[in-house]
Amino acid sequence: NPRKITEDMVIDIYKKSTLPIERYFQCIYCLLFRKYINASKYIIKDIVNKNNVDAAIKEFENFAARGNDTGIFDYDKLFPEAKEIYNILLDIKNN
């Protein structure tokens, strides 16, 4: 029987994984589709810093743009959880 994957399970898998950092940046956005906002925040807190925040923002924008008809990133078209996470990334960049 398949069991439901919880957000705690996602975080535990993240802790054990060894993906390239760019893949984690991509996961930040993808996890939001499953409403795993705390997992996205955990990854941000764990690996995003001033030195790599631009790359994290770029990956976030690239993934978000894929959901638009235009294929161009548009903050106004983000769903609320995505806006929250994007704002966290901007805060890291600007502070």
Residue, then its C-alpha position, 0 to 999 in steps of 0.5 A: n500500500p502506498r503511503k502519503i509522503t509528508e513534509d517531514m519525510v521530504i525534509d528527511i530525504y533532503k537531509k540524506s541527499t547529495l544532489p548538486i546545489e542547483r537541483y535543490f534550488q529547483c526543488i524550492y519551487c517544485l515543492l510548492f506545488r505539493k504545498y510543502i512550503n516548510a520544506s522549501k523554507y528549510i532548504i532555503k535556510d540550510i543552503v541559500n546565502k548571499n553567495n548563491v542567492d542569485a542562482a537560487i532566484k534564477e532557478f526559481e524564476n526559470f521554473a515559475a516562468r514555465g507555468n506562464d503562457t508567455g514563458i516569462f517570469d511574472y511575479d504577479k502570476l505567482f500563487p501566494e506560497a510562491k510569492e512568499i518564498y520568492n520574497i524570502l529569497l529577495d530578502i536574503k539578496n537585499n539584506 
